[in-house]
Amino acid sequence: MPDPRDQVRRRITGDDAALVDHLLGVILAEIPGYQALDALQLDEVRAQIRWNVGRVLDLWATGTALTDADALRFRGVGAVRARDGRPLSVILRSYRVAARAFMGYVADHFGDALTVKDMADLAQVWLEADDRLADALHEGYQAAEAWISTDRDRALSRLVGDLVLGRHAHEGAFVARLRELGVHLPQRFTVVVLHTPASVEAVLPAMSEPVMHAVIDGTGVVVAAQADAKALRLVLHRRSARCCVLADIGANEAPRWYRLAKACLDRAPADRPVLDRGDAEVIALLAGRTDADPDRAASTVLAPITTGHDHLLETLDALFEAGTAEEVAARLGVHPQTVRYRLRRITAMTGRDPRRPWDLFVLQCARLATR
């Protein structure tokens, strides 16, 4: 005679999508913290639910117990959750919520095929498994937390590296690690890439808190809420050093900008010690990178003067074709002093001095990209 427990196990595990979605729905409804998870994190939760359900049903149908390998798996899960910054209390509660929902689901769908003892044994197996796995989860979580707290500087340096090298599966993972390390970085932040790592310590006073830094492949990288470009120029000028300031970027954008900044520092002339996103975008266009975008390059460089400043754009266009203030004035029919005033306005608004060859080149590339 077929074993009813084995039949139930086969029916559930053979098509468990409905049960997994049901348990996830209950967790989301009862635990607000899970509602903030993104799509990738929810897929991880689904996978964990599927494993738990299958393992418990196996133990129940075969009369066996959890193994050391099962406990080791959950110790690893605990360590990962500590690094992600998901609170342990919330994780443990999710297992309790899932247990209650699981037993209700089995009773509703398979109660007629099972005896009272079958249901009692299933509940006992889940509780015993949950007890042992919770201990393993807690051990892994505590061990990871201890490592983080005792070696915070290295953890911060690794976080910077993971950020700019694109090692985070999603922005939520980066935010969670920031939270666990006690770093209150805004959603949009600044990354400064230095041509020589020896300048990292020197530029830290020009960065606003919080500040994290690392040396990656011979390049210095500093991540902070904001950077004082004027202070950076002074520090770097004294050291004959250079950097690229990537302001107002998010975690998902950081790897692309880091690659562009490195290319920019390698190729842009040395007469501009502090490069920025506009320089990097122009370098991307010149290099023919697949992620280059003419409209984005033009907007990044010219945004301050594209609305309500047609006279400044007109002056720039004339400068590209002429060369001197007198020649520009003759083309536009204005006084040379007016041209010089407009050029000073362009410098103040864009941060680029048209009298400098590189700045003029970047302005011209951006202007051409809009046509």
DOKOL-182140 format. One record per residue (C-alpha): residue number from 1; x, y, z. Coordinates in nm, 2 decimals. Layout:
DOKOL-182140
  num       x       y       z
  NUM       X       Y       Z
...
//
This chain:
DOKOL-182140
  num       x       y       z
    1    0.00    0.00    0.00
    2    0.15    0.34   -0.10
    3    0.28    0.55    0.19
    4    0.05    0.86    0.22
    5    0.34    1.07    0.35
    6    0.56    0.98    0.05
    7    0.26    1.06   -0.18
    8    0.21    1.40   -0.02
    9    0.58    1.47   -0.04
   10    0.59    1.38   -0.41
   11    0.28    1.59   -0.49
   12    0.41    1.90   -0.32
   13    0.77    1.89   -0.43
   14    0.67    1.78   -0.79
   15    0.49    2.12   -0.83
   16    0.58    2.35   -0.54
   17    0.54    2.68   -0.71
   18    0.20    2.75   -0.56
   19    0.31    2.66   -0.21
   20    0.63    2.87   -0.24
   21    0.43    3.17   -0.36
   22    0.18    3.12   -0.08
   23    0.45    3.11    0.19
   24    0.63    3.41    0.04
   25    0.30    3.60    0.03
   26    0.23    3.53    0.40
   27    0.59    3.64    0.49
   28    0.55    3.97    0.30
   29    0.21    4.04    0.45
   30    0.32    3.98    0.81
   31    0.68    4.11    0.81
   32    0.72    4.46    0.68
   33    1.10    4.43    0.65
   34    1.06    4.18    0.36
   35    0.85    4.43    0.16
   36    1.16    4.64    0.10
   37    1.34    4.35   -0.07
   38    1.41    4.39   -0.45
   39    1.33    4.12   -0.71
   40    1.67    3.94   -0.68
   41    1.64    3.93   -0.30
   42    1.29    3.79   -0.33
   43    1.41    3.52   -0.56
   44    1.67    3.42   -0.30
   45    1.39    3.40   -0.04
   46    1.18    3.18   -0.28
   47    1.48    2.95   -0.32
   48    1.53    2.92    0.05
   49    1.16    2.85    0.11
   50    1.17    2.58   -0.16
   51    1.48    2.41    0.00
   52    1.32    2.42    0.35
   53    0.99    2.27    0.24
   54    1.16    2.00    0.04
   55    1.40    1.91    0.32
   56    1.14    1.90    0.59
   57    0.91    1.68    0.37
   58    1.21    1.44    0.31
   59    1.28    1.41    0.68
   60    0.91    1.35    0.75
   61    0.86    1.09    0.48
   62    1.19    0.90    0.55
   63    1.20    0.94    0.93
   64    1.55    1.08    0.92
   65    1.71    1.39    1.08
   66    1.91    1.69    0.96
   67    2.28    1.63    0.89
   68    2.58    1.84    0.98
   69    2.59    1.95    0.61
   70    2.24    2.10    0.66
   71    2.36    2.29    0.96
   72    2.67    2.41    0.78
   73    2.46    2.54    0.49
   74    2.26    2.75    0.73
   75    2.57    2.87    0.91
   76    2.67    3.01    0.57
   77    2.33    3.16    0.51
   78    2.36    3.34    0.85
   79    2.70    3.48    0.75
   80    2.56    3.61    0.42
   81    2.27    3.77    0.59
   82    2.50    3.95    0.84
   83    2.70    4.10    0.55
   84    2.38    4.20    0.37
   85    2.26    4.37    0.69
   86    1.93    4.19    0.72
   87    1.83    4.18    1.09
   88    1.86    3.83    1.25
   89    1.54    3.87    1.44
   90    1.35    3.94    1.12
   91    1.50    3.63    0.95
   92    1.41    3.40    1.24
   93    1.06    3.54    1.25
   94    1.02    3.46    0.88
   95    1.08    3.09    0.95
   96    0.82    3.09    1.23
   97    0.57    3.26    1.00
   98    0.65    3.01    0.72
   99    0.61    2.72    0.95
  100    0.26    2.82    1.06
  101    0.15    2.89    0.70
  102    0.31    2.56    0.58
  103    0.11    2.35    0.83
  104   -0.21    2.53    0.74
  105   -0.15    2.47    0.37
  106   -0.08    2.10    0.41
  107   -0.39    2.06    0.63
  108   -0.61    2.24    0.38
  109   -0.49    2.05    0.07
  110   -0.39    1.71    0.20
  111   -0.58    1.68    0.54
  112   -0.81    1.40    0.41
  113   -0.51    1.18    0.31
  114   -0.32    1.22    0.64
  115   -0.39    1.11    0.99
  116   -0.37    1.32    1.30
  117   -0.04    1.15    1.38
  118    0.09    1.23    1.03
  119    0.02    1.60    1.09
  120    0.16    1.60    1.44
  121    0.48    1.43    1.32
  122    0.52    1.68    1.03
  123    0.49    1.97    1.28
  124    0.74    1.80    1.51
  125    0.99    1.76    1.22
  126    0.96    2.12    1.11
  127    1.00    2.25    1.47
  128    1.31    2.03    1.53
  129    1.46    2.13    1.20
  130    1.38    2.49    1.26
  131    1.54    2.48    1.61
  132    1.87    2.33    1.48
  133    1.88    2.55    1.17
  134    1.81    2.86    1.38
  135    2.11    2.78    1.59
  136    2.33    2.74    1.29
  137    2.19    3.06    1.13
  138    2.27    3.25    1.46
  139    2.62    3.11    1.48
  140    2.70    3.21    1.12
  141    2.54    3.55    1.17
  142    2.74    3.62    1.49
  143    3.07    3.51    1.34
  144    3.03    3.74    1.04
  145    2.93    4.03    1.27
  146    3.23    3.97    1.48
  147    3.46    3.97    1.18
  148    3.30    4.29    1.05
  149    3.33    4.48    1.38
  150    3.69    4.38    1.45
  151    3.81    4.45    1.10
  152    3.59    4.74    0.99
  153    3.86    4.93    0.80
  154    3.92    4.63    0.58
  155    3.55    4.57    0.54
  156    3.51    4.93    0.42
  157    3.79    4.90    0.18
  158    3.65    4.58    0.04
  159    3.31    4.75    0.01
  160    3.46    5.03   -0.20
  161    3.63    4.78   -0.42
  162    3.31    4.58   -0.47
  163    3.12    4.90   -0.55
  164    3.34    5.02   -0.83
  165    3.42    4.68   -0.97
  166    3.05    4.59   -0.99
  167    3.06    4.29   -0.75
  168    2.72    4.37   -0.60
  169    2.43    4.18   -0.75
  170    2.20    4.48   -0.69
  171    2.19    4.82   -0.52
  172    2.01    4.67   -0.22
  173    2.31    4.46   -0.13
  174    2.53    4.76   -0.13
  175    2.29    4.96    0.09
  176    2.26    4.67    0.33
  177    2.63    4.64    0.37
  178    2.65    5.02    0.44
  179    2.39    4.99    0.70
  180    2.56    4.70    0.87
  181    2.89    4.89    0.88
  182    2.71    5.20    1.02
  183    2.79    5.42    0.72
  184    2.52    5.67    0.63
  185    2.60    5.74    0.27
  186    2.33    5.92    0.07
  187    2.17    5.74   -0.22
  188    2.35    5.97   -0.47
  189    2.72    6.02   -0.37
  190    3.06    6.11   -0.50
  191    3.35    5.88   -0.61
  192    3.70    6.03   -0.66
  193    3.94    5.83   -0.86
  194    4.31    5.92   -0.82
  195    4.58    5.86   -1.07
  196    4.82    5.77   -0.79
  197    4.71    5.60   -0.47
  198    4.97    5.79   -0.27
  199    4.74    6.09   -0.28
  200    4.45    5.92   -0.11
  201    4.53    6.03    0.25
  202    4.60    6.38    0.13
  203    4.26    6.44   -0.03
  204    4.05    6.30    0.26
  205    4.01    6.64    0.43
  206    3.85    6.77    0.11
  207    3.58    6.50    0.13
  208    3.26    6.53    0.34
  209    3.17    6.25    0.58
  210    3.12    5.96    0.56
  211    3.44    5.87    0.38
  212    3.57    5.53    0.26
  213    3.87    5.46    0.05
  214    4.07    5.18   -0.11
  215    4.36    5.12   -0.35
  216    4.24    4.91   -0.65
  217    4.48    4.80   -0.93
  218    4.72    5.09   -0.85
  219    4.44    5.35   -0.85
  220    4.32    5.54   -0.54
  221    3.95    5.55   -0.49
  222    3.76    5.76   -0.23
  223    3.39    5.74   -0.18
  224    3.21    6.02    0.02
  225    2.89    6.21    0.03
  226    3.05    6.51   -0.15
  227    3.38    6.65   -0.25
  228    3.51    7.01   -0.24
  229    3.66    7.05   -0.59
  230    3.84    7.37   -0.49
  231    4.01    7.21   -0.20
  232    4.10    6.91   -0.42
  233    4.27    7.13   -0.67
  234    4.48    7.29   -0.41
  235    4.59    6.96   -0.26
  236    4.66    6.79   -0.60
  237    4.84    7.09   -0.74
  238    5.09    7.08   -0.45
  239    5.15    6.71   -0.52
  240    5.14    6.73   -0.90
  241    4.87    6.47   -0.88
  242    4.54    6.43   -1.07
  243    4.19    6.29   -1.00
  244    3.85    6.25   -1.16
  245    3.55    6.35   -0.95
  246    3.23    6.15   -1.02
  247    2.96    6.35   -0.84
  248    2.59    6.26   -0.80
  249    2.61    5.89   -0.89
  250    2.43    5.58   -0.76
  251    2.56    5.24   -0.67
  252    2.45    5.08   -0.99
  253    2.63    5.34   -1.20
  254    2.96    5.33   -1.01
  255    3.13    5.05   -1.21
  256    3.07    5.23   -1.54
  257    3.19    5.57   -1.41
  258    3.49    5.41   -1.25
  259    3.60    5.26   -1.58
  260    3.55    5.59   -1.76
  261    3.74    5.78   -1.49
  262    4.04    5.55   -1.53
  263    4.04    5.60   -1.91
  264    4.00    5.97   -1.86
  265    4.30    6.00   -1.63
  266    4.51    5.79   -1.87
  267    4.42    6.00   -2.18
  268    4.33    6.36   -2.07
  269    4.62    6.61   -2.06
  270    4.78    6.69   -1.73
  271    4.70    7.06   -1.73
  272    4.36    6.99   -1.57
  273    4.43    6.83   -1.23
  274    4.06    6.77   -1.14
  275    3.86    6.61   -1.41
  276    3.49    6.53   -1.39
  277    3.20    6.34   -1.54
  278    3.20    6.56   -1.85
  279    3.56    6.49   -1.92
  280    3.49    6.12   -1.88
  281    3.18    6.13   -2.11
  282    3.39    6.30   -2.38
  283    3.66    6.04   -2.35
  284    3.40    5.77   -2.39
  285    3.28    5.93   -2.71
  286    3.63    5.96   -2.85
  287    3.72    5.60   -2.76
  288    3.40    5.47   -2.93
  289    3.28    5.29   -2.62
  290    2.96    5.10   -2.66
  291    2.82    5.28   -2.35
  292    2.90    5.63   -2.48
  293    2.60    5.86   -2.53
  294    2.63    6.19   -2.72
  295    2.32    6.34   -2.56
  296    2.44    6.25   -2.21
  297    2.79    6.39   -2.28
  298    2.64    6.72   -2.41
  299    2.40    6.75   -2.11
  300    2.68    6.67   -1.86
  301    2.91    6.94   -1.99
  302    2.67    7.21   -2.11
  303    2.37    7.17   -1.88
  304    2.44    7.49   -1.68
  305    2.42    7.71   -2.00
  306    2.17    7.53   -2.22
  307    1.86    7.70   -2.08
  308    1.81    8.07   -2.11
  309    2.17    8.14   -2.21
  310    2.16    8.13   -2.59
  311    2.41    8.42   -2.60
  312    2.67    8.21   -2.42
  313    2.62    7.92   -2.66
  314    2.64    8.16   -2.96
  315    2.97    8.30   -2.82
  316    3.11    7.95   -2.78
  317    3.02    7.86   -3.14
  318    3.19    8.17   -3.26
  319    3.49    8.09   -3.05
  320    3.53    7.75   -3.20
  321    3.55    7.91   -3.55
  322    3.74    8.22   -3.46
  323    4.00    8.20   -3.18
  324    4.04    8.54   -3.01
  325    3.80    8.76   -2.83
  326    3.84    9.03   -3.09
  327    3.76    8.79   -3.38
  328    3.46    8.65   -3.19
  329    3.34    9.01   -3.12
  330    3.37    9.09   -3.49
  331    3.16    8.79   -3.59
  332    2.89    8.86   -3.33
  333    2.89    9.24   -3.37
  334    2.96    9.31   -3.00
  335    3.25    9.46   -2.80
  336    3.55    9.24   -2.72
  337    3.50    9.32   -2.36
  338    3.15    9.17   -2.39
  339    3.30    8.85   -2.53
  340    3.55    8.83   -2.24
  341    3.27    8.87   -1.99
  342    3.07    8.59   -2.15
  343    3.37    8.36   -2.15
  344    3.41    8.43   -1.78
  345    3.05    8.34   -1.73
  346    3.09    8.02   -1.92
  347    3.39    7.93   -1.70
  348    3.20    8.01   -1.38
  349    2.89    7.82   -1.48
  350    3.05    7.51   -1.65
  351    3.38    7.49   -1.45
  352    3.56    7.49   -1.79
  353    3.78    7.78   -1.91
  354    3.76    7.82   -2.29
  355    4.11    7.97   -2.28
  356    4.25    7.63   -2.19
  357    4.30    7.39   -2.48
  358    4.15    7.08   -2.31
  359    3.85    7.27   -2.17
  360    3.78    7.43   -2.50
  361    3.81    7.08   -2.67
  362    3.56    6.93   -2.42
  363    3.32    7.22   -2.47
  364    3.34    7.18   -2.85
  365    3.29    6.80   -2.84
  366    2.98    6.85   -2.62
  367    2.85    7.12   -2.85
  368    2.90    6.90   -3.16
  369    2.73    6.61   -2.98
  370    2.40    6.81   -2.97
  371    2.39    6.86   -3.34
//
